[in-house]
Amino acid sequence: MEQSVFDDIRPFEPNELPEVYDRLLADPQFVAVLGYLYPGVSPDAIGQKMHACHDNLTFQKKFCYGFLKDLMAKASKGMDMDVSSVDVSQRYTFVSNHRDIVLDSALLDVLLIDSGFDTTCEIAIGDNLLSLPWVKDLVRVNKSFIVERSLPPRQMLMASKRLSEYMHLVISQKNDNVWIAQREGRAKDSNDRTQPAILKMMAMGGSGTVIERLKQLHIVPLSISYEYDPCDYLKAREFQLKRDVEGWKKSKEDDVLSMKTGIMGYKGRVHYHCAPCIDAYLENLSPEIPKTEVFDVIAAHIDEEIHRNYVLHPCNYLAIDMLSGTSAFSMHYTEEDQARFLQYVEAQIEKITDVPNKDEAFLRECILTMYANPAINYLSAR
C-alpha cells in the first residue's frame, strides 16, 4: 500500500520538517507559547535548534524530553515505569487507561527512552483536539497520527480501516511503537474500561483472521497510575453541569483549561506498568467463543491486566472508606494521610466557582469516586 494513502493522518516525514518548522515559527500564537515556555530565549535561537533536528525522534529528545523531565520535577513526586514483562528490543502497541489528554503519551515517550527502548512511540490523537493549525503541525512533528472522529457513518468506516492499516504499517514496516488510549476520551470517574470498538478498529488492518491481525500489533496493556489527578475538580464540575444543565457540552475553552491544568497541576507519584504482551493470550483463546463476543472477551482481559497493575496510594483506600462510611481499609493509611486527603478534597471543591447551585456533597462524591474506582478495580482483578 502506498505511503501516500496516509499522508493527511501520519506524522511528518523528516524531509517535511524544515517547511513545518518555518510554518510554526511564522505563527504568532506558537511564538507566544514559546515565549511562555522559554522566557528570555529568542525565537531565532529556538528556530535554529528546531532546524538542527533532522528527524522526529531527535526533536522529541532535544525539545520534549528535557521539558517533560523539568515539568515532572516540579509537578510530581517522581515517575517510573516497570518494563519487566516486555522486551525493550521489540515493538509494541501500548493500550492504556487514559488519565491526561496530553501527558499520557508524552510521559510514555520519556519513560520508554529511560527504560532502554531505542525509540519512542507514534501517538493516536483525536482530531477534536486539533482545531488550531499550529497545534496540528506540532503534534505531527511529535510523532502523532490523527484519529478522525466526527465523520458520517460510511466515511467513518473507511477512516477506521485506514487508521488500522496505518497502525499495522508503523509496527511492521516503520519499526516503531504505537500508543492508543483504551477508549475515546478519558474515563471521567477513573473506572477504566476498554471499548471493544477500539479492538474492532485494530483488527481492520493486517491480514488473516481477527486473532492473527491483533497479534500482528503486539498489544501491551499499560496501566497509568496517578496519586493525584489535577483535573479531578474539573471532571466533578462537568458531572454537575451535565446533571443540571440540559444539553450541556464542553467548550473549546474547557478543553484548553483541562489540558493546561493536566500538564501543570500536581500529580504526586506517577507510575506506568507494562503487562505482558497479549500475543500468547490470543494464541490460546478458545475457538469456541462466539464471533460476536470475541472483542468483548479480549477487552475484558486487557482491563484485568490494566487493573492488576495499578499502583495504589493511601488516598485510593481512603476514598473507598469515605464513600462507604467505614474503615475497612484503614490498614492502608494513617490519620495524617486522612487529614491531608480531606484537606485536599475540600481545596479542590473550592476551586469550582462558576457552577450555579454548587452542590458540594455531589461534587465531593464525584471526586471520591475518581479515587476509589482504581482501588475497587485493582482489588477485584487481584
N, C-alpha and C positions, 0 to 999 in steps of 0.2 A: 504493500500500500504506500502510495506517495506520501512523503512527509508533509507536502503542501496541504493535504486534507485537514491538517490540524493547525494550520498557520494562525487562525484567529483565536485559538484557545491555549496554545502551548506557551511555555516561557520563551523569551527571546533567545536566539542563537548568538554565539559570540560575535559573528560578523555584523549583527544588527545593533550591538550595544553602543558603539560610538554615536550613532544617529539618535538613539534613545536618550543617552546621557545629555546630548545637546538640547533635545526637546525638554527634558526635565529641568535643565539649568536655565531655560528660557521661560519657565513657568513661574510667575510671581508668587503663587501660593507655595510651591515646592521650595523656592528660595527662602520664603518666610519661615517655613518649617525647619530648614537647615539652620537659620539664624537662631531658632529656639533650641535646637539640639546641640549646635556647636557655636555658642556665643563667642564673639571675638575672632572667629575664623572667617576669612573672606571667601565668598562663593567661588572665586577663581581658584583658590588653593584647593577647595573641595572638588571643583571640576577637574583639576589636574590629577588628583588622587583617583577620581572615578575613571578617567580615561586610561589610567595605568592598570585598571582591572580588565584584562582581556577576555575573561570568561566569568560566568555567573558565580561559580564556586569561589573564585578569588574575590569577587565583590562581597560575597557573604562573609568571607574571612576578614577582609580589610575593613568593612563598614559595620556589618550587623553583629559579628561575634563579640567585638570589644564593647560595643554599645550595650548589648544584652548582658554581658558579664558585669559591667558597671551598674546597670539598672538593677540587676538582681542582688548586687552587693548592698544597695540601698533599700530595695523594696521586698526583701525576703530574709529569712534566717539561713539561706543556703538552698541549693538544689542539687539533686543527684539522680542517677539512673542505674537500674540494675539490668545488665545485658547478659547475665549468666546463662540464660536459656536460649540465646541465639548465637550465631557465628558471625562475627563482625566483618568477615571477608565476603559474606553473601549479600544479596539484595532482597529487600522485603517490602511488602505493602503494610504499613502500620495503620491499624484501625483502632482509634482511641475514643474514649469518652471526651466530651467537648466542654472544657471549663472556661476558656477565654478565647474571644474572637480572633485576636492577633497572636497571642503568646503561645498557644498550644503547639503550633508547628514551629514557631521561631525558636522556642526553647529546646524543642526536639533537635533542631539543627545543631545548636550549640552542644547538646549532650551527646549527639552521635559523634561529633568531632572529638570530644573529651573521652569518649568510650573506645576510641580506636578505629572507628569507621573511616575510610579514606574519602568519603563523600557525604553529603547531607541528604536531603530528600526533595523530591518535587511535591508541591503542596496543592491540594484541591481547595479552591476558594470560590465561594458563591458570587455570581455577578451582581447580586443585590448590594454588595459592599463596595462596588467599584464604580460608583456614579461619577466620580471625578476622574478626568482623563489622566492626570499625573499619578493618581493612586494606582490606576490600572497599569500604567507603564512601570511604576516602581515594583509592584508585586511580580510582574512578569520578568523583571531583571532579577528578582529574588527567587527565581525557580518556582513560581506558582503557575498552575494551569487553571483555566476558568470553567466552572460548573454553571451552565446556563439554566436559569431557574424558571423565569416567568414566560414560558412558551405555550402555544396551543398544543393539545394532546399529540397530534401527528408529528409535529416538529420536535416535541419533547422526546418522543421515542427515538427519532433519528439522532438527536443531540446526545441522548443517553448512550446509544450504541457507539457514537464517535468518541465519547468520553471514555468508555470502557476500552475501546480499541487503543486509545492513546495510553491509558494506564498499562496495558499489556506491552505496548511498544517501549515504554520507559524501563520496565523490568527486563524485557528480553533483548532489546537492541541498544538502548541508551545506557544500559548497565547502571541504573540509578535506583534509589529507593523512592517510595511514594508514601505520602501521609494523607489520610482522609478521615473525617470525623464519622463516628458510628451512626450519626443521624443528621438530618438537616437542621441547623440551628442548635443552640445549647439546650440541655435539659435544665430548665429554669429551677426545678426543685431538686436537682442533683440525683434524680432517680434514673441512672444511666441505662438506656436500653438501645440495642442495635436495631435499626429499621431494616427488616428483611428486603425492602426495596433497594437499599444500597447494595446488598449482595446480588440481587437480581440484575442490577445495572452492571456490576463487575463481571457477571457471567455472560454478558452480551458479546464481549470481545474474546479473543483467543480461539482455540479450536478444540473439537472433541465434545465430550459430554459436559454437563454443567459442573460436575465434580472436577474433571480434568481442567476446565477453564479456570476454576477458582484456585486449583493447585498451582497453575502457571503464575499466579500473582504472589505466591508465598506469603499468605496473610499472617501477620503477627498481632494478636490482641495486645493493646498497650494501655496500661492504667495510668491516669494522671491524678495525683493527689495533691490538693492544696490544703494547708492548715486553715487559712482564711481566704475567703473569696471576696475581693474588694468590691465586686458588683452585687453582693448579696442584697443590699438595701435597694438597689435599682430594680432588681428582679422582684423584690417584695412589692415595691411601688407599682410595678407593672401588673402584678397579680391583683392588687386592689383596683387599679384603673380598669382592668378587664372585667372585674366583677361588677363594678359600679357604673361604668360608662358604656352604654350600648354601642357596639361597633368600634370601640377604641382600638387604634392601631399605633404601633411605634412609628415615630417620625424619623427622618434622616438625622435630625439633631440628637435624638435619643440614641441612635446607633453610634454616632461620633462620641457622645458622652460615655457610653459603655466601653468603647474602645480605649478612650483616654484613661478612664477610671481603672479598667482592667490592666492596662500597661503600667501606670504609675502607682497604683494602690498597693498597700502592704499585703503580702501573701503568707507570711510565716514560713514554714518549711514546705518545700515543693519536691515531690518525688515522682519519677517516671519508672515504670516497671514493665519489662517485656515478658509476656508469657511465651511458651514455646510456639514456634510456627505451627499452624494448624494442618499442614500437609499430611502428616501421619494420621491425624484425627479424620481427615476427609477420606483418606485411603481406606480406613476401617469402618466407614459409615455403612450401616446396614442397607443393602439394596432393596430391602422390604419397605423402607419409608416411602409413603405415597409422594408422588411428584409434587403435589400441591403443598406438601409440608416441609420439603427439603430445606428451603431458605429459612423457615421459622426455626427448625431444629439447629441449623448452623448458627443462626443469630443467637439462640439461647446458649450455645456453647461459648461463643465469643463473650457474651455477657458474663457468664460464670467465671471465665478466665480474668476478665477485667475486674470484676467484684472481688475475686480471691486475692488479687494483688494490690489492692488499695493499701496505703499506709494510713492508719488512723491516729487521731490525736485526742487529748482529753475533751476538747470541745465536741467531738462527734458523739462520744458516750454521754457527755453532759446533756446534749440536745435530746437524746432519747429519753433520759430520765426527766428532763424538764417538761417534755411533751406528755409523758405518761404519769407525771406526778409521783414517781417512785425513786428509789435509789438503787435500782437493780444493778447498775454498772459502776457503783461508787468506788470499786476497787481500781478503776482506771483513771481516777482523778482525785486531786486534793481539794481542800476547802479554798485554798488560794487559787487553784485553777478555776473553781466555780465562781468566785468573786470576780476574777479577771474576765471570765467569759460573759457573765451577767452585765458587767460594765460595758463590755464591747458591744453586745447586742443593743443595749439602750442607746449607746452613742451612734450606732448605725441607724436606728429608727429615727433619732433626732435629725439626721441628715435629710430626711424626707420632709420637704417643706411645702411642696406645691400640689398636694393631693387634697381635693375638697373632702370634708368629713373624714379626716385621717383616722383610721381605725387601728389604734395601736395594738390591741390584742390580736387582731388578724395579721398585722404586719410581723409581730413577734413570732406568731405561729409559723408564718411563711419562712422566716429566716431560720428558726429552729429546725424546721423540716428539711431545709437545704443541708444542714449539718448532720442531721440524724440519718438521712437516707443512705449515704455511703456506708455507715456502720451497720445499718439494717441489712443491706445487700451483702456486705462482707461476711457478716455472721451467718447469713443464710447460705452463701456459697461455700463457706468453710465447713 
